[in-house]
């Protein structure tokens, strides 16, 4: 028995494999996310078997940070560096903006404490810890009910002093995070901030995972931001900030392998946002430093770009009279106008219903009745504000939403030195397959792939993932310093407790540069050659004569799970009658299909709509489609 649960902003998705396949969605419960898990299991009368494996992706950590709902936290560092996290970096999102307002960390200045110990950059202790001083500080934190983030200078070189502080905090029962345990990387600001966020969120995440474990009756595997699974008890808060979207990227890598396709853009569009990631040469692109709320996070993350353009994104008129989409979303409650739960502002989903792309009687397989007349009135009200015709407004909402997402898709292709025309789009989520072909046309792409269970594919992607452990260490040495590289690798392997398939990567840069590129480590010559190639691809040039510096060493240990084929079944039954749908060319007679009745090899041409319980596929004019034996729908441009 396999159970996978993905909690999103609008819906919570379930995939259950147990002598057959069951998949469904229920509305999320943002105030208590774990309640949706209990509700879904009860609604479908699912009992978790003793030997079951459970996988879980969640946005709880992300939402807690963005909504400032973490625990009050203290920051402990070396004396004289108490303002480190408020000073930050000089980076600016807009270089010439004069009125820059830096984001403020979730930290009060009076909760920043400097301790009188010191270590130099080589890891040698210059001044020992004063135990009495630390015990007094620990008692003070305990009295104030604070969690603690500990980040000492150069502790990535030697964790001895941080470990001693951790022991004292543990004795006084103060929840804490040590930078040497959270991240083994240099750069004090980024390391300190990452540790702060871990301490700020970890108590909340531990309570949440404990509640989920109680509901399920067993400890789940958590999808980590960097791809790969880990037991809930071993996952840090900063490692699951992008837990849910990473499941879709992992599933995309599985589909790429299944179809023997090198390059895929995963496109996951739900009710609140759209997430995109690149699968390059079969692997999900990742980065060793991500970002949340304008803050850098030293944690491995799949390179996912998110845009506030989901089915629930609200359409509105700006001060200049132009039509805008999002970032405000109707969310799960009240949701789009057509849900009939009190929403009054028109959304993308409302436009898709009125354009004929969504069947008001078959939304979520007919589980939710959509209100057509009320939705029509809301769109007409917006069209009057815009001084546009009713049909022009519908097409405008669809076009603006697509343009916004196409610009985002360029960020993970063109801005990364990748040609979008060499990629296929893997579209999933409730709304992704409705928009994918239009995005492909705008970017010059020729193929769209819609996987089975598209509406719950991020949950399915977790089932296809392996258990992954990551270890990293800053080294700062020449690539030719073979002995130091090998010694560090040996230390990383000694510090790991897991068995599995090992992969080594070196973070390399030309000496004098600020940023590095992670390159697989095989032999020194091969690694050097690969670095020059990757630098050329990313920056447009390479310098073979320049000295190469190693910044970091990354060890990945992967325990591959034995994945059985996902069962795919088809039924026989009649497809619905065709209906009129609105396209840029106008209203057109459109063939309608039920995906559950599609047979292997069945094909057709657009315009067509293929309806599933949890998602809908739109095949525009000048596109062809085909259903494969694995339940995948392949779409290609024909004109």
HELIX and SHEET records of a PDB file:
HELIX    1   1 UNK A   30  UNK A   32  5                                   3    
HELIX    2   2 UNK A   33  UNK A   43  1                                  11    
HELIX    3   3 UNK A   60  UNK A   66  1                                   7    
HELIX    4   4 UNK A   84  UNK A   87  1                                   4    
HELIX    5   5 UNK A  109  UNK A  111  5                                   3    
HELIX    6   6 UNK A  131  UNK A  144  1                                  14    
HELIX    7   7 UNK A  160  UNK A  171  1                                  12    
HELIX    8   8 UNK A  179  UNK A  182  1                                   4    
HELIX    9   9 UNK A  188  UNK A  216  1                                  29    
HELIX   10  10 UNK A  232  UNK A  234  5                                   3    
HELIX   11  11 UNK A  237  UNK A  240  5                                   4    
HELIX   12  12 UNK A  243  UNK A  259  1                                  17    
HELIX   13  13 UNK A  337  UNK A  339  5                                   3    
HELIX   14  14 UNK A  348  UNK A  354  1                                   7    
HELIX   15  15 UNK A  363  UNK A  366  5                                   4    
HELIX   16  16 UNK A  372  UNK A  386  1                                  15    
HELIX   17  17 UNK A  390  UNK A  411  1                                  22    
HELIX   18  18 UNK A  414  UNK A  416  5                                   3    
HELIX   19  19 UNK A  420  UNK A  422  5                                   3    
HELIX   20  20 UNK A  429  UNK A  443  1                                  15    
HELIX   21  21 UNK A  454  UNK A  456  5                                   3    
HELIX   22  22 UNK A  457  UNK A  463  1                                   7    
HELIX   23  23 UNK A  482  UNK A  495  1                                  14    
HELIX   24  24 UNK A  524  UNK A  539  1                                  16    
HELIX   25  25 UNK A  595  UNK A  597  5                                   3    
SHEET    1   A 6 UNK A  21  UNK A  27  0                                        
SHEET    2   A 6 UNK A  11  UNK A  17 -1                                        
SHEET    3   A 6 UNK A   2  UNK A   7 -1                                        
SHEET    4   A 6 UNK A  53  UNK A  57  1                                        
SHEET    5   A 6 UNK A 221  UNK A 223  1                                        
SHEET    6   A 6 UNK A 229  UNK A 231 -1                                        
SHEET    1   B 4 UNK A 112  UNK A 115  0                                        
SHEET    2   B 4 UNK A  73  UNK A  78  1                                        
SHEET    3   B 4 UNK A 147  UNK A 150  1                                        
SHEET    4   B 4 UNK A 176  UNK A 178  1                                        
SHEET    1   C 2 UNK A 118  UNK A 119  0                                        
SHEET    2   C 2 UNK A 125  UNK A 127 -1                                        
SHEET    1   D 8 UNK A 283  UNK A 284  0                                        
SHEET    2   D 8 UNK A 274  UNK A 280 -1                                        
SHEET    3   D 8 UNK A 264  UNK A 269 -1                                        
SHEET    4   D 8 UNK A 424  UNK A 428  1                                        
SHEET    5   D 8 UNK A 447  UNK A 450  1                                        
SHEET    6   D 8 UNK A 633  UNK A 637 -1                                        
SHEET    7   D 8 UNK A 623  UNK A 627 -1                                        
SHEET    8   D 8 UNK A 603  UNK A 605 -1                                        
SHEET    1   E 3 UNK A 283  UNK A 284  0                                        
SHEET    2   E 3 UNK A 274  UNK A 280 -1                                        
SHEET    3   E 3 UNK A 305  UNK A 307 -1                                        
SHEET    1   F 2 UNK A 286  UNK A 287  0                                        
SHEET    2   F 2 UNK A 301  UNK A 302 -1                                        
SHEET    1   G 2 UNK A 290  UNK A 292  0                                        
SHEET    2   G 2 UNK A 295  UNK A 297 -1                                        
SHEET    1   H 2 UNK A 313  UNK A 317  0                                        
SHEET    2   H 2 UNK A 323  UNK A 329 -1                                        
SHEET    1   I 4 UNK A 467  UNK A 478  0                                        
SHEET    2   I 4 UNK A 548  UNK A 559 -1                                        
SHEET    3   I 4 UNK A 501  UNK A 510 -1                                        
SHEET    4   I 4 UNK A 517  UNK A 520 -1                                        
SHEET    1   J 4 UNK A 579  UNK A 583  0                                        
SHEET    2   J 4 UNK A 586  UNK A 594 -1                                        
SHEET    3   J 4 UNK A 608  UNK A 611  1                                        
SHEET    4   J 4 UNK A 616  UNK A 619 -1                                        
END                                                                             
